[in-house]
Structure formats: structure tokens, C-alpha cells
Amino acid sequence: MLRKKLTFHLANPPPTAYLVSCPDDIQWAGHRMETGTVTKISIQPDLLKNRQHYQVLDGLRGVAALVVVIFHFLECVYSDYSKNFAGHGFLAVDFFFCLSGFVIAYAYDGRIDKMGLKEFFKSRLIRLHPLVILGSVMGLLAFLFDPFATLPNTYSFMQLAILFLCSILLIPYPVMTERTFNLFGFNAPAWSLFWEYVANICYALVLRKAHRGILVALMIAAALALGYAGHSAGNLMGGWGKDNFWHGGARVAYSFLAGMLVFRFNLIIKNKLGFAGLSVLLLLSLLMPYFTHNWMVELAVVLVYFPLLIALGAGAVANNGWKKICVFSGNISYPLYMTHYAAIWMFANYYTAHKPDTLTLMFIVTGATMALIGIAYAAMKLYDIPVRKYLSSKRKMS
């Protein structure tokens, strides 16, 4: 079994990022004991030390998040994705889903019964939702005060309030025509958080108890659904909008299950590629060119390549020269993903109005990306970590 073979240590875990387990998850896993009708919370240092932290996977998550940002900038410029050198950057979301399935299974298999479903859902909300709210606030402010756009007169105060409420509660509401009917007009990337929550609920209620054979059958069915979505749309980009909503379900279903099965079958591939080597392999999939039967190549990447990368990442070790980079990359990935899109809408309006030349565009995208990394770091330090600490402390007292 994997739990016996791995050597774990998590003395001072950093706050990890995108959609997967974090110190909050691991700290509470297995610490809730029922004694009659009294619930007792106890911290067990020995248990905390028995959890490995996958630094290379953290680092890869940050690389993927950075490519997503660049992809979103450039899709405002190139409507033909084959001309966008990061035209497959959207596949990073499938990598995130696969990574999430692996780490959720790793962090919670065999532990939810001890901690209880209520504590599990609290863990996920505390980990994920503060940045959902911040991203929505930033998106609303950018919509109201975008210097490159005129505020549409078609939205009343009540309509804006409903849009904002749906955004912070992750209730899909694709009604903004000028924003191509995104599920969440104020923060487009939140569509993947919606599906992540769906996956977490399915895991807690059904998947964690399912035999590996059942999970394999479900994964095969999800692969067929994903293939149908890719064939019908010509790509695997769907899930973010009104007309491709259910494609998101196929994407998360396959990748989350595949990640779970990498853990359940102990498909950890020991290797010496390290963070640098695996980053190159990840970038090959996100920056690959477009092909004649492009959706089939994308499907192969999601079905086979990403689970393989997760297996390799779990079996790799970051050497001393890369550890700090991996930690920073992992820490910044989720804040970057959830806070960057307000700037993307402003950039899109700027580009439409001014049509800068290629050199100017390069400097703008590079500078804006660096600025967004700084904003994400500030959001993490000044907002996300303090809010999560406060919510965790209130939770312990309840």
C-alpha cells in the first residue's frame, strides 16, 4: 500500500495552492474524535509529521497557473488559437483537476470517517472560498472602474448585485453578453472552482468509499464523455460558459478520477527529473502547437500525459536549489489564478481601443504578468492566510 511505502514529513508545511490539499486539510485530517455525544478536537503532532509534502507537484502547479495567465492575455489578441504560442494553456485546468484528485485522495482517504463530513466541507470552504470572494470583488471593481471601457447602461444596481452574489456563492449565472456568457462574469476562472466543489462533494459522499474497480469504470465512462465533448466542440476548452457548461463536468470527472487512481494504485514513478525536468515536460503540453486533428491530441494529453506527470511529480524530489522556488510557485498559484482575470478584461478593452504593436504588446504582457504575481503574493499574505487562520481558529473553538 502507498501509505506504508512513502516516507512522510510535514513539520512546517507552507500554505499550498490550487484546488488541492493544504495544511488546513492535513492538520484536521484524523484529529476529530467522537466520545459519546461530545466532539473533541485534538492535535496530534506525530500524525502531522507523517504526511509528505510534494514540493515538485507544488512547483508544477505554479508553472501551470503562470501559463494560464499568459494564455488569457494572448487570447484577447489572437482569436485564432493556433497563432497563440500558449494556445493550449487552458489544458492547465485539466492538470489541476488531476492533481486535485491525487492529493484529495492522499489527504483524506480513510480519514473522513474520523473527522466527519462536516469538518471535511469546512476544510474545503476555508481553503478555497476566501479567494473566490476576493476574485469576485476585484472583478466587480474592474468592471465598474475600467479606464478603457464605458460602463454599460444596461445593468441596474439590482442586476449587478445579483451577478456579484452569484459570483461569491459560485452559482452559475451566464447572462453577460459582452463577456461571452461566462458562468461567472466578474471572475471567469471561478468556473473551475464550481466544478472542483462538485468533485469534492462527490468524493466525500461516494468516491472515497468506492472500490478501485468502480473508479476505473467511472473513469472510462468519463473518458468517453470527454471524447464526445472534444469531438463535438473541436477542442477540450469547454466548461466555462453557457453553451459548453457540461463539458466542464466531463473534464473534472475524468481528471479527478485519474488523479485518485494514481494514488489508489500507488502509481508513483521514482525519477531524477526534478522540478526543472518536469516543468519542461509540462510546458511541452501547454505550449504545443495546433495539429490537424487537434482535439484528439488534447484528449491524449488529458487521458494519458497528465496522469503520467502526476505520477512522475509525486516520485520526484526537488533539490536544494529548487525547493524555495517550488514552495513559492505552489504558494502563489491559487491566488494568481483567482485574482488575475480582472486585469484580463481591462487589457482586452485596452487592446480593442489601441491595438498596440507586437513589441509594445510583449512589454505590456510581461510587465502585467509580473505585476499580477506581485498582487497575488500580496493577496496571499495580507488576505488569504490571515482570513484562513481566523476561520480555522473559530472552527477550533466551535
BAMARLUM-78793 format. One record per residue (C-alpha): x negated, y negated, z; residue number from 1. Coordinates in nm, 2 decimals. Example, Ala and Ser with C-alpha at 12.3 -4.5 7.8 and 13.67 -1.06 7.14 Angstrom:
<nodes>
<c1->-1.23&c2->0.45&c3->0.78&k->1>
<c1->-1.37&c2->0.11&c3->0.71&k->2>
</nodes>
This chain:
<nodes>
<c1->0.00&c2->0.00&c3->0.00&k->1>
<c1->-0.11&c2->-0.35&c3->-0.07&k->2>
<c1->-0.07&c2->-0.47&c3->0.29&k->3>
<c1->-0.33&c2->-0.22&c3->0.40&k->4>
<c1->-0.58&c2->-0.28&c3->0.13&k->5>
<c1->-0.60&c2->-0.66&c3->0.14&k->6>
<c1->-0.83&c2->-0.84&c3->0.38&k->7>
<c1->-0.64&c2->-1.14&c3->0.52&k->8>
<c1->-0.74&c2->-1.47&c3->0.68&k->9>
<c1->-0.54&c2->-1.79&c3->0.73&k->10>
<c1->-0.69&c2->-1.97&c3->1.02&k->11>
<c1->-0.63&c2->-2.33&c3->0.89&k->12>
<c1->-0.41&c2->-2.30&c3->0.59&k->13>
<c1->-0.36&c2->-2.61&c3->0.37&k->14>
<c1->-0.01&c2->-2.71&c3->0.25&k->15>
<c1->0.02&c2->-2.53&c3->-0.07&k->16>
<c1->0.23&c2->-2.65&c3->-0.36&k->17>
<c1->0.45&c2->-2.54&c3->-0.63&k->18>
<c1->0.76&c2->-2.33&c3->-0.56&k->19>
<c1->0.58&c2->-2.06&c3->-0.37&k->20>
<c1->0.48&c2->-1.97&c3->-0.02&k->21>
<c1->0.31&c2->-2.22&c3->0.21&k->22>
<c1->0.20&c2->-2.25&c3->0.57&k->23>
<c1->0.56&c2->-2.32&c3->0.67&k->24>
<c1->0.67&c2->-1.99&c3->0.52&k->25>
<c1->0.39&c2->-1.78&c3->0.66&k->26>
<c1->0.39&c2->-1.94&c3->1.00&k->27>
<c1->0.75&c2->-1.84&c3->1.06&k->28>
<c1->0.74&c2->-1.50&c3->0.89&k->29>
<c1->0.79&c2->-1.24&c3->1.16&k->30>
<c1->0.80&c2->-1.47&c3->1.46&k->31>
<c1->1.17&c2->-1.47&c3->1.53&k->32>
<c1->1.27&c2->-1.21&c3->1.78&k->33>
<c1->1.63&c2->-1.12&c3->1.88&k->34>
<c1->1.68&c2->-1.04&c3->2.25&k->35>
<c1->2.05&c2->-0.97&c3->2.31&k->36>
<c1->2.23&c2->-1.29&c3->2.22&k->37>
<c1->1.92&c2->-1.51&c3->2.28&k->38>
<c1->1.69&c2->-1.61&c3->2.00&k->39>
<c1->1.33&c2->-1.65&c3->2.10&k->40>
<c1->1.07&c2->-1.81&c3->1.88&k->41>
<c1->0.71&c2->-1.71&c3->1.95&k->42>
<c1->0.39&c2->-1.80&c3->1.77&k->43>
<c1->0.15&c2->-1.50&c3->1.72&k->44>
<c1->-0.20&c2->-1.62&c3->1.63&k->45>
<c1->-0.31&c2->-1.27&c3->1.54&k->46>
<c1->-0.03&c2->-1.24&c3->1.29&k->47>
<c1->-0.13&c2->-1.57&c3->1.13&k->48>
<c1->-0.48&c2->-1.45&c3->1.09&k->49>
<c1->-0.36&c2->-1.15&c3->0.89&k->50>
<c1->-0.24&c2->-1.34&c3->0.59&k->51>
<c1->-0.47&c2->-1.40&c3->0.29&k->52>
<c1->-0.46&c2->-1.73&c3->0.11&k->53>
<c1->-0.50&c2->-1.70&c3->-0.26&k->54>
<c1->-0.71&c2->-2.00&c3->-0.34&k->55>
<c1->-0.77&c2->-1.93&c3->-0.71&k->56>
<c1->-0.39&c2->-1.90&c3->-0.76&k->57>
<c1->-0.35&c2->-2.23&c3->-0.59&k->58>
<c1->-0.60&c2->-2.39&c3->-0.82&k->59>
<c1->-0.43&c2->-2.24&c3->-1.13&k->60>
<c1->-0.10&c2->-2.39&c3->-1.01&k->61>
<c1->-0.26&c2->-2.73&c3->-1.02&k->62>
<c1->-0.41&c2->-2.68&c3->-1.36&k->63>
<c1->-0.06&c2->-2.58&c3->-1.49&k->64>
<c1->0.10&c2->-2.89&c3->-1.33&k->65>
<c1->-0.15&c2->-3.12&c3->-1.49&k->66>
<c1->-0.08&c2->-2.97&c3->-1.83&k->67>
<c1->0.29&c2->-3.02&c3->-1.77&k->68>
<c1->0.23&c2->-3.39&c3->-1.71&k->69>
<c1->0.03&c2->-3.43&c3->-2.03&k->70>
<c1->0.29&c2->-3.23&c3->-2.23&k->71>
<c1->0.56&c2->-3.46&c3->-2.11&k->72>
<c1->0.37&c2->-3.77&c3->-2.21&k->73>
<c1->0.29&c2->-3.64&c3->-2.56&k->74>
<c1->0.64&c2->-3.50&c3->-2.63&k->75>
<c1->0.75&c2->-3.87&c3->-2.62&k->76>
<c1->0.52&c2->-3.93&c3->-2.91&k->77>
<c1->0.55&c2->-3.61&c3->-3.12&k->78>
<c1->0.90&c2->-3.48&c3->-3.19&k->79>
<c1->0.73&c2->-3.20&c3->-3.38&k->80>
<c1->0.58&c2->-2.99&c3->-3.10&k->81>
<c1->0.33&c2->-2.82&c3->-3.34&k->82>
<c1->0.15&c2->-3.16&c3->-3.36&k->83>
<c1->0.12&c2->-3.18&c3->-2.98&k->84>
<c1->-0.20&c2->-3.02&c3->-2.87&k->85>
<c1->-0.03&c2->-2.95&c3->-2.54&k->86>
<c1->0.28&c2->-2.83&c3->-2.72&k->87>
<c1->0.31&c2->-2.51&c3->-2.52&k->88>
<c1->0.27&c2->-2.69&c3->-2.18&k->89>
<c1->0.63&c2->-2.61&c3->-2.10&k->90>
<c1->0.53&c2->-2.25&c3->-2.05&k->91>
<c1->0.36&c2->-2.35&c3->-1.73&k->92>
<c1->0.71&c2->-2.33&c3->-1.57&k->93>
<c1->0.72&c2->-1.96&c3->-1.66&k->94>
<c1->0.38&c2->-1.92&c3->-1.50&k->95>
<c1->0.51&c2->-2.10&c3->-1.19&k->96>
<c1->0.81&c2->-1.87&c3->-1.17&k->97>
<c1->0.59&c2->-1.56&c3->-1.20&k->98>
<c1->0.36&c2->-1.69&c3->-0.93&k->99>
<c1->0.66&c2->-1.77&c3->-0.71&k->100>
<c1->0.79&c2->-1.41&c3->-0.74&k->101>
<c1->0.45&c2->-1.28&c3->-0.64&k->102>
<c1->0.39&c2->-1.50&c3->-0.34&k->103>
<c1->0.75&c2->-1.49&c3->-0.21&k->104>
<c1->0.74&c2->-1.11&c3->-0.21&k->105>
<c1->0.39&c2->-1.13&c3->-0.04&k->106>
<c1->0.51&c2->-1.37&c3->0.23&k->107>
<c1->0.85&c2->-1.23&c3->0.31&k->108>
<c1->0.88&c2->-0.86&c3->0.21&k->109>
<c1->0.96&c2->-0.67&c3->0.54&k->110>
<c1->0.98&c2->-1.00&c3->0.74&k->111>
<c1->1.32&c2->-1.15&c3->0.66&k->112>
<c1->1.49&c2->-0.89&c3->0.88&k->113>
<c1->1.28&c2->-1.01&c3->1.17&k->114>
<c1->1.31&c2->-1.39&c3->1.10&k->115>
<c1->1.67&c2->-1.38&c3->0.97&k->116>
<c1->1.82&c2->-1.51&c3->0.66&k->117>
<c1->1.90&c2->-1.85&c3->0.82&k->118>
<c1->1.53&c2->-1.91&c3->0.90&k->119>
<c1->1.42&c2->-1.80&c3->0.56&k->120>
<c1->1.65&c2->-2.05&c3->0.39&k->121>
<c1->1.54&c2->-2.32&c3->0.64&k->122>
<c1->1.18&c2->-2.24&c3->0.54&k->123>
<c1->1.25&c2->-2.29&c3->0.17&k->124>
<c1->1.45&c2->-2.60&c3->0.22&k->125>
<c1->1.19&c2->-2.76&c3->0.44&k->126>
<c1->0.92&c2->-2.67&c3->0.19&k->127>
<c1->1.08&c2->-2.77&c3->-0.13&k->128>
<c1->1.36&c2->-3.03&c3->-0.07&k->129>
<c1->1.18&c2->-3.34&c3->0.06&k->130>
<c1->1.01&c2->-3.38&c3->-0.27&k->131>
<c1->1.33&c2->-3.31&c3->-0.46&k->132>
<c1->1.47&c2->-3.61&c3->-0.28&k->133>
<c1->1.17&c2->-3.83&c3->-0.33&k->134>
<c1->1.16&c2->-3.75&c3->-0.70&k->135>
<c1->1.53&c2->-3.84&c3->-0.73&k->136>
<c1->1.47&c2->-4.18&c3->-0.55&k->137>
<c1->1.17&c2->-4.26&c3->-0.78&k->138>
<c1->1.38&c2->-4.16&c3->-1.08&k->139>
<c1->1.67&c2->-4.39&c3->-0.98&k->140>
<c1->1.43&c2->-4.68&c3->-0.92&k->141>
<c1->1.26&c2->-4.63&c3->-1.25&k->142>
<c1->1.60&c2->-4.62&c3->-1.42&k->143>
<c1->1.71&c2->-4.95&c3->-1.26&k->144>
<c1->1.38&c2->-5.14&c3->-1.29&k->145>
<c1->1.22&c2->-5.00&c3->-1.60&k->146>
<c1->1.04&c2->-5.31&c3->-1.76&k->147>
<c1->1.06&c2->-5.16&c3->-2.11&k->148>
<c1->1.43&c2->-5.08&c3->-2.12&k->149>
<c1->1.76&c2->-5.26&c3->-2.07&k->150>
<c1->1.98&c2->-5.11&c3->-1.81&k->151>
<c1->2.28&c2->-4.96&c3->-1.99&k->152>
<c1->2.61&c2->-5.13&c3->-1.90&k->153>
<c1->2.79&c2->-4.80&c3->-1.94&k->154>
<c1->2.71&c2->-4.68&c3->-1.58&k->155>
<c1->2.92&c2->-4.81&c3->-1.29&k->156>
<c1->2.79&c2->-4.81&c3->-0.93&k->157>
<c1->3.01&c2->-4.51&c3->-0.86&k->158>
<c1->2.87&c2->-4.32&c3->-1.17&k->159>
<c1->2.51&c2->-4.39&c3->-1.06&k->160>
<c1->2.59&c2->-4.28&c3->-0.71&k->161>
<c1->2.73&c2->-3.95&c3->-0.83&k->162>
<c1->2.43&c2->-3.90&c3->-1.06&k->163>
<c1->2.20&c2->-3.96&c3->-0.76&k->164>
<c1->2.39&c2->-3.74&c3->-0.52&k->165>
<c1->2.39&c2->-3.46&c3->-0.77&k->166>
<c1->2.02&c2->-3.51&c3->-0.82&k->167>
<c1->1.93&c2->-3.48&c3->-0.45&k->168>
<c1->2.16&c2->-3.19&c3->-0.39&k->169>
<c1->2.04&c2->-3.01&c3->-0.71&k->170>
<c1->2.39&c2->-3.00&c3->-0.86&k->171>
<c1->2.35&c2->-2.99&c3->-1.24&k->172>
<c1->2.53&c2->-3.29&c3->-1.40&k->173>
<c1->2.42&c2->-3.32&c3->-1.76&k->174>
<c1->2.61&c2->-3.63&c3->-1.87&k->175>
<c1->2.34&c2->-3.89&c3->-1.96&k->176>
<c1->2.34&c2->-3.91&c3->-2.34&k->177>
<c1->2.03&c2->-4.13&c3->-2.36&k->178>
<c1->1.84&c2->-3.87&c3->-2.16&k->179>
<c1->1.94&c2->-3.58&c3->-2.39&k->180>
<c1->2.18&c2->-3.43&c3->-2.14&k->181>
<c1->1.91&c2->-3.32&c3->-1.89&k->182>
<c1->2.06&c2->-3.13&c3->-1.60&k->183>
<c1->1.92&c2->-3.40&c3->-1.37&k->184>
<c1->1.90&c2->-3.73&c3->-1.54&k->185>
<c1->1.70&c2->-3.90&c3->-1.27&k->186>
<c1->1.44&c2->-3.63&c3->-1.23&k->187>
<c1->1.43&c2->-3.39&c3->-1.53&k->188>
<c1->1.18&c2->-3.13&c3->-1.38&k->189>
<c1->1.43&c2->-3.06&c3->-1.10&k->190>
<c1->1.60&c2->-2.81&c3->-1.33&k->191>
<c1->1.33&c2->-2.55&c3->-1.25&k->192>
<c1->1.38&c2->-2.62&c3->-0.88&k->193>
<c1->1.75&c2->-2.54&c3->-0.93&k->194>
<c1->1.66&c2->-2.20&c3->-1.07&k->195>
<c1->1.40&c2->-2.15&c3->-0.81&k->196>
<c1->1.66&c2->-2.18&c3->-0.54&k->197>
<c1->1.88&c2->-1.93&c3->-0.73&k->198>
<c1->1.59&c2->-1.69&c3->-0.74&k->199>
<c1->1.52&c2->-1.74&c3->-0.37&k->200>
<c1->1.89&c2->-1.67&c3->-0.28&k->201>
<c1->1.89&c2->-1.36&c3->-0.50&k->202>
<c1->1.56&c2->-1.24&c3->-0.33&k->203>
<c1->1.69&c2->-1.29&c3->0.02&k->204>
<c1->2.03&c2->-1.12&c3->-0.04&k->205>
<c1->1.94&c2->-0.85&c3->-0.29&k->206>
<c1->1.60&c2->-0.82&c3->-0.44&k->207>
<c1->1.40&c2->-0.78&c3->-0.12&k->208>
<c1->1.59&c2->-0.46&c3->-0.04&k->209>
<c1->1.58&c2->-0.32&c3->-0.40&k->210>
<c1->1.37&c2->-0.02&c3->-0.48&k->211>
<c1->1.09&c2->-0.08&c3->-0.73&k->212>
<c1->1.27&c2->0.13&c3->-0.99&k->213>
<c1->1.57&c2->-0.10&c3->-0.97&k->214>
<c1->1.35&c2->-0.41&c3->-1.00&k->215>
<c1->1.19&c2->-0.26&c3->-1.31&k->216>
<c1->1.53&c2->-0.20&c3->-1.47&k->217>
<c1->1.64&c2->-0.56&c3->-1.38&k->218>
<c1->1.31&c2->-0.69&c3->-1.53&k->219>
<c1->1.37&c2->-0.50&c3->-1.86&k->220>
<c1->1.72&c2->-0.64&c3->-1.88&k->221>
<c1->1.58&c2->-0.99&c3->-1.81&k->222>
<c1->1.32&c2->-0.94&c3->-2.08&k->223>
<c1->1.59&c2->-0.86&c3->-2.33&k->224>
<c1->1.79&c2->-1.17&c3->-2.23&k->225>
<c1->1.47&c2->-1.38&c3->-2.26&k->226>
<c1->1.40&c2->-1.24&c3->-2.60&k->227>
<c1->1.76&c2->-1.32&c3->-2.71&k->228>
<c1->1.72&c2->-1.68&c3->-2.58&k->229>
<c1->1.39&c2->-1.72&c3->-2.76&k->230>
<c1->1.52&c2->-1.58&c3->-3.09&k->231>
<c1->1.84&c2->-1.79&c3->-3.08&k->232>
<c1->1.66&c2->-2.12&c3->-3.00&k->233>
<c1->1.33&c2->-2.05&c3->-3.18&k->234>
<c1->1.14&c2->-2.11&c3->-2.86&k->235>
<c1->1.14&c2->-2.04&c3->-2.48&k->236>
<c1->1.17&c2->-2.41&c3->-2.39&k->237>
<c1->1.53&c2->-2.39&c3->-2.26&k->238>
<c1->1.69&c2->-2.42&c3->-1.92&k->239>
<c1->1.66&c2->-2.80&c3->-1.87&k->240>
<c1->1.97&c2->-2.92&c3->-2.05&k->241>
<c1->2.34&c2->-2.88&c3->-2.11&k->242>
<c1->2.31&c2->-2.68&c3->-2.43&k->243>
<c1->2.04&c2->-2.44&c3->-2.30&k->244>
<c1->2.13&c2->-2.41&c3->-1.94&k->245>
<c1->2.15&c2->-2.03&c3->-1.93&k->246>
<c1->1.81&c2->-1.99&c3->-2.09&k->247>
<c1->1.67&c2->-2.11&c3->-1.76&k->248>
<c1->1.83&c2->-1.81&c3->-1.59&k->249>
<c1->1.66&c2->-1.57&c3->-1.83&k->250>
<c1->1.32&c2->-1.74&c3->-1.78&k->251>
<c1->1.33&c2->-1.73&c3->-1.40&k->252>
<c1->1.48&c2->-1.38&c3->-1.39&k->253>
<c1->1.21&c2->-1.22&c3->-1.59&k->254>
<c1->0.91&c2->-1.41&c3->-1.45&k->255>
<c1->1.02&c2->-1.40&c3->-1.08&k->256>
<c1->1.08&c2->-1.02&c3->-1.10&k->257>
<c1->0.75&c2->-0.97&c3->-1.28&k->258>
<c1->0.57&c2->-1.16&c3->-1.01&k->259>
<c1->0.74&c2->-0.95&c3->-0.74&k->260>
<c1->0.64&c2->-0.63&c3->-0.91&k->261>
<c1->0.28&c2->-0.73&c3->-0.94&k->262>
<c1->0.29&c2->-0.74&c3->-0.56&k->263>
<c1->0.51&c2->-0.43&c3->-0.51&k->264>
<c1->0.30&c2->-0.21&c3->-0.73&k->265>
<c1->-0.03&c2->-0.36&c3->-0.60&k->266>
<c1->-0.14&c2->-0.46&c3->-0.94&k->267>
<c1->-0.43&c2->-0.67&c3->-0.81&k->268>
<c1->-0.72&c2->-0.67&c3->-1.05&k->269>
<c1->-1.05&c2->-0.74&c3->-0.88&k->270>
<c1->-1.28&c2->-0.95&c3->-1.10&k->271>
<c1->-1.55&c2->-1.21&c3->-1.10&k->272>
<c1->-1.39&c2->-1.46&c3->-1.34&k->273>
<c1->-1.33&c2->-1.71&c3->-1.06&k->274>
<c1->-1.13&c2->-2.03&c3->-1.08&k->275>
<c1->-1.32&c2->-2.16&c3->-1.38&k->276>
<c1->-1.28&c2->-1.85&c3->-1.59&k->277>
<c1->-0.91&c2->-1.80&c3->-1.51&k->278>
<c1->-0.84&c2->-2.17&c3->-1.57&k->279>
<c1->-0.98&c2->-2.12&c3->-1.93&k->280>
<c1->-0.75&c2->-1.82&c3->-1.97&k->281>
<c1->-0.45&c2->-2.01&c3->-1.85&k->282>
<c1->-0.53&c2->-2.31&c3->-2.07&k->283>
<c1->-0.56&c2->-2.08&c3->-2.37&k->284>
<c1->-0.19&c2->-2.00&c3->-2.34&k->285>
<c1->-0.07&c2->-2.36&c3->-2.26&k->286>
<c1->-0.28&c2->-2.53&c3->-2.53&k->287>
<c1->-0.25&c2->-2.26&c3->-2.80&k->288>
<c1->-0.14&c2->-2.37&c3->-3.15&k->289>
<c1->0.20&c2->-2.30&c3->-3.30&k->290>
<c1->0.25&c2->-1.99&c3->-3.51&k->291>
<c1->0.48&c2->-1.88&c3->-3.79&k->292>
<c1->0.69&c2->-1.66&c3->-3.55&k->293>
<c1->0.62&c2->-1.89&c3->-3.26&k->294>
<c1->0.89&c2->-1.77&c3->-3.02&k->295>
<c1->0.75&c2->-1.42&c3->-3.04&k->296>
<c1->0.41&c2->-1.54&c3->-2.93&k->297>
<c1->0.56&c2->-1.73&c3->-2.65&k->298>
<c1->0.76&c2->-1.42&c3->-2.55&k->299>
<c1->0.44&c2->-1.21&c3->-2.54&k->300>
<c1->0.27&c2->-1.47&c3->-2.32&k->301>
<c1->0.55&c2->-1.47&c3->-2.07&k->302>
<c1->0.62&c2->-1.10&c3->-2.07&k->303>
<c1->0.26&c2->-0.98&c3->-2.05&k->304>
<c1->0.00&c2->-1.25&c3->-2.03&k->305>
<c1->0.12&c2->-1.44&c3->-1.73&k->306>
<c1->0.18&c2->-1.14&c3->-1.50&k->307>
<c1->-0.18&c2->-1.03&c3->-1.60&k->308>
<c1->-0.31&c2->-1.38&c3->-1.50&k->309>
<c1->-0.13&c2->-1.35&c3->-1.16&k->310>
<c1->-0.29&c2->-1.00&c3->-1.11&k->311>
<c1->-0.63&c2->-1.14&c3->-1.20&k->312>
<c1->-0.59&c2->-1.46&c3->-0.99&k->313>
<c1->-0.49&c2->-1.25&c3->-0.69&k->314>
<c1->-0.81&c2->-1.04&c3->-0.74&k->315>
<c1->-1.04&c2->-1.33&c3->-0.79&k->316>
<c1->-1.24&c2->-1.53&c3->-0.53&k->317>
<c1->-1.33&c2->-1.90&c3->-0.55&k->318>
<c1->-1.70&c2->-1.95&c3->-0.48&k->319>
<c1->-1.81&c2->-2.23&c3->-0.26&k->320>
<c1->-1.85&c2->-2.48&c3->-0.54&k->321>
<c1->-1.48&c2->-2.44&c3->-0.64&k->322>
<c1->-1.30&c2->-2.39&c3->-0.31&k->323>
<c1->-1.23&c2->-2.76&c3->-0.24&k->324>
<c1->-1.12&c2->-2.81&c3->-0.60&k->325>
<c1->-0.88&c2->-2.52&c3->-0.57&k->326>
<c1->-0.74&c2->-2.65&c3->-0.24&k->327>
<c1->-0.69&c2->-3.00&c3->-0.38&k->328>
<c1->-0.54&c2->-2.86&c3->-0.70&k->329>
<c1->-0.29&c2->-2.65&c3->-0.51&k->330>
<c1->-0.20&c2->-2.92&c3->-0.27&k->331>
<c1->-0.13&c2->-3.18&c3->-0.54&k->332>
<c1->0.06&c2->-2.95&c3->-0.79&k->333>
<c1->0.41&c2->-2.96&c3->-0.64&k->334>
<c1->0.40&c2->-3.34&c3->-0.55&k->335>
<c1->0.27&c2->-3.41&c3->-0.90&k->336>
<c1->0.53&c2->-3.20&c3->-1.07&k->337>
<c1->0.82&c2->-3.36&c3->-0.88&k->338>
<c1->0.71&c2->-3.72&c3->-0.89&k->339>
<c1->0.57&c2->-3.77&c3->-1.24&k->340>
<c1->0.88&c2->-3.79&c3->-1.46&k->341>
<c1->0.99&c2->-4.14&c3->-1.35&k->342>
<c1->0.68&c2->-4.26&c3->-1.53&k->343>
<c1->0.75&c2->-4.05&c3->-1.83&k->344>
<c1->1.08&c2->-4.22&c3->-1.90&k->345>
<c1->0.91&c2->-4.56&c3->-1.87&k->346>
<c1->0.64&c2->-4.45&c3->-2.11&k->347>
<c1->0.89&c2->-4.33&c3->-2.36&k->348>
<c1->1.06&c2->-4.66&c3->-2.36&k->349>
<c1->0.73&c2->-4.84&c3->-2.39&k->350>
<c1->0.62&c2->-4.62&c3->-2.68&k->351>
<c1->0.95&c2->-4.68&c3->-2.86&k->352>
<c1->0.92&c2->-5.05&c3->-2.83&k->353>
<c1->0.54&c2->-5.10&c3->-2.90&k->354>
<c1->0.42&c2->-4.79&c3->-3.10&k->355>
<c1->0.06&c2->-4.81&c3->-2.98&k->356>
<c1->-0.22&c2->-4.68&c3->-3.20&k->357>
<c1->-0.39&c2->-4.35&c3->-3.12&k->358>
<c1->-0.68&c2->-4.49&c3->-2.93&k->359>
<c1->-0.46&c2->-4.71&c3->-2.71&k->360>
<c1->-0.23&c2->-4.41&c3->-2.66&k->361>
<c1->-0.52&c2->-4.20&c3->-2.54&k->362>
<c1->-0.63&c2->-4.46&c3->-2.28&k->363>
<c1->-0.27&c2->-4.51&c3->-2.16&k->364>
<c1->-0.20&c2->-4.14&c3->-2.12&k->365>
<c1->-0.54&c2->-4.07&c3->-1.95&k->366>
<c1->-0.50&c2->-4.37&c3->-1.71&k->367>
<c1->-0.14&c2->-4.29&c3->-1.63&k->368>
<c1->-0.22&c2->-3.93&c3->-1.56&k->369>
<c1->-0.49&c2->-4.03&c3->-1.32&k->370>
<c1->-0.25&c2->-4.28&c3->-1.16&k->371>
<c1->0.02&c2->-4.01&c3->-1.12&k->372>
<c1->-0.23&c2->-3.78&c3->-0.95&k->373>
<c1->-0.30&c2->-4.07&c3->-0.70&k->374>
<c1->0.07&c2->-4.12&c3->-0.65&k->375>
<c1->0.13&c2->-3.75&c3->-0.59&k->376>
<c1->-0.15&c2->-3.74&c3->-0.34&k->377>
<c1->0.00&c2->-4.04&c3->-0.15&k->378>
<c1->0.34&c2->-3.88&c3->-0.16&k->379>
<c1->0.20&c2->-3.57&c3->-0.01&k->380>
<c1->0.00&c2->-3.74&c3->0.26&k->381>
<c1->0.24&c2->-4.02&c3->0.35&k->382>
<c1->0.58&c2->-3.85&c3->0.29&k->383>
<c1->0.59&c2->-3.48&c3->0.22&k->384>
<c1->0.36&c2->-3.35&c3->0.50&k->385>
<c1->0.50&c2->-3.58&c3->0.77&k->386>
<c1->0.86&c2->-3.50&c3->0.68&k->387>
<c1->0.80&c2->-3.13&c3->0.68&k->388>
<c1->0.62&c2->-3.15&c3->1.01&k->389>
<c1->0.91&c2->-3.34&c3->1.16&k->390>
<c1->1.17&c2->-3.10&c3->1.02&k->391>
<c1->0.96&c2->-2.80&c3->1.14&k->392>
<c1->0.93&c2->-2.94&c3->1.49&k->393>
<c1->1.31&c2->-3.00&c3->1.51&k->394>
<c1->1.36&c2->-2.65&c3->1.39&k->395>
<c1->1.15&c2->-2.50&c3->1.66&k->396>
<c1->1.34&c2->-2.69&c3->1.92&k->397>
<c1->1.68&c2->-2.57&c3->1.79&k->398>
</nodes>
